[in-house]
Amino acid sequence: IAAKVYDYIRPRGELFVNIEGNKLYLRPEDRTITPILISNEAFEKCETYLCKQHIKPGMTVIDIGANIGQGIEIFLRLGARVVAVEPQKGCYDFLKGRYRRNEKVMLVNKAIDSQAGLHKKIFTSEANALSTMSPEWMKSSRERYFKEFEWNETEAVETITLDDLINEYGKPKFCKIDVEGYEYHVLQGLSQ
């Protein structure tokens, strides 16, 4: 129901929320994260508080499932260098446009998995924050929480392992993994 109400009142054009004096740009067409952040900035404040406990200036942070940059903004505010991994082309293109001149953000347009070089499918929804590589998560989520959403499209994605990412960008001090039910596979690619 909330998604249908949001469709009716959805803002048009550039949209952002103000978190601790910083603008977090949002995608008005997103029907999951954007309505939450618009209606309740407390979620973002809690996430910022948690990250402040662990992230210090100059640290390397890996953000797996970067989506449209909610985590990136928090990590940058805390002075971190961010390796942001986002397999969805639309979200990746949004991040590329937003961070192309920021030397503290490295973007990776691949999926993290237990093995590198695989070509897998990511199941996408009109709500990009609900996209997943896990058919089990998708089925369970549809039955329990997100009955109004359909995962009716797929994107082919290339995979790398968490070890590959660390070998290329260095060992992080903090790693956020938000991959809708695919976390176990991500961690299977880590031996360090």
N, C-alpha and C positions, 0 to 999 in steps of 0.2 A: 504494500500500500504506500509506504514511504517513497518508493521510487516513482510511483505514478503521481503522487502529489508533487514531488520535486520536478517532474517533467512539466507540470502545469505552471509552477512558479519559477522555473529555472532561469537564472540570469543569462543575459546574452552579452557577448563581447568579453573583454579582459576582466578577469576575476581574481581576487586575491584575498587572503586573510592576513591579519597582522598578528604575529606571534612574537612577543618580547621585543617589539620595535622593528621587526624584520618582516618584509613582505614575502609571503609564500604564494606563488602564482598557482592557480588551479585551472583545470579544464572544465568548463561549464557542461560539456556533454557527458562527463563521468557521472554515473548515478550511484556510486558507492561511497568513495572517500570524500568527494567534494561536498555532498550534502551534510556529512558528519562534521567536516571542518567548518562549514558555514554556520551550522546550528550549534556546535559545541567545540569551541577552541580549547576546551579543557583537555581533550584527548591529546592534542599536540603538546600542551604544557606538561602533561604527565610523562610523555615520551622524552621530552627535553630534560626533565628532571632526572629520569633514569639514566640517560646518556651522560649527563654532567658528572655522575658518580664514577664513570669509567673512562671517559675520553678527555685527554688533555691536549693543549696546543702542540702541533707538530706530529702527532700520532698518525699512523696510517689506519684507515678504516675501510673495510670492504662492505659494500651494500649490495647484497644479492636479492634481486627483485626490487630494483630502485623505482619502478613504476614512473611517476611523474616528478619525483624529486623531493618528496616530503622528508625523507631521512637525510638526503644530501644537504638540505638547508640547515637542519639541526647540526649535522657534523661540521659543516663549514663554520657555522656560528661559534662552535667550540674550538675552532682553529685546526681542525684535522685536514689531512690530505685524503681524498675520497676516491676509491676505485668502485665505480658504480656499474653493476651488471644488470642489463635489462634486455631480455630476448624479444619482446614485442616491438615490431617495427615502428608503430605509431608512437609508442611511449619513448622509444629510443630517439626517434627524430625530434620529438618535443624536447628531450634532454639535450640533444646535440645543439639545437637552436638556442637553448637557454644557457648552456655552459661552454660553448665553443671557445670562448676567450678566457676561461678560468683555468689557470695552470694547476690549480689544486684539485681539479676533477678529471679523472681518467674514465672514459666511457667504454664499455665492452658490450657489443651487441651479440651476445651468445647466451646459451643456457648452461648452467652448471649441473653436471651429472656425475655419475660414478665412473664413466669412461669418456674420453675425448674422441672427437672426430665422428660422432654419431650424428645422424640427421633424424631428428625426432619432431613430433608434432606438439605444438602448444595449442590447447583448446581455448579459444577466445570468446569473449562475451562483449556485449555493448558496454558492460562495466569492466574496464580494463583491469581493475584491481582484483577481479575474480578469475582471471585467466590462470590456467594451470596445465601442467604436464601429467597430472594424475587423474586418470579416468575414475578411479575409486573416490577421490576427493570430490570430483565434480558431481558424481551420482549422489553421494551422501549429502553434499551441500544443497543440491537441488531438492532432495527429499525433506531435509530438515529446516533449512534457513532461507534459501533463495529460490523459492518456487516461481517467482515472476521472471527469473532470468533464464536465458537460453545460451548454451555454449554451442552455437550453430556454425562457427567458422573455425578453421585451423590455420596455423602458420607453420611452415617448416623452419626449424631452427637447428643451428650447428651447436654441438656441445663441447665444453672443455671441463676439466676437473678443477676443484678447489686448489689442488697441488699445482696445476698449470698456472693458475692465477697468481698464487704466492710466488712461484718461481719467476714470473714476469714482473710483478709489482712490489714484491717484498712481503715479509710476514706482518700481518696486521696486529694491532693491539686490541682491536674490537671488530667483530663481524656480525652484521645484521642479516638474517636469513628469513625472507618472507616470500615463500614460493607455493603457497596454497596446497599443502599436502605432499610436497615433493622433497621435504627437508631431509629425510633419511637418505635419499639418493644423492643429494648434494654432499652430505657428510661422508658417504662411502668413497668419495673421490679425494678424501683428505687422509694422508698418512703422516703428516708432519705434526 
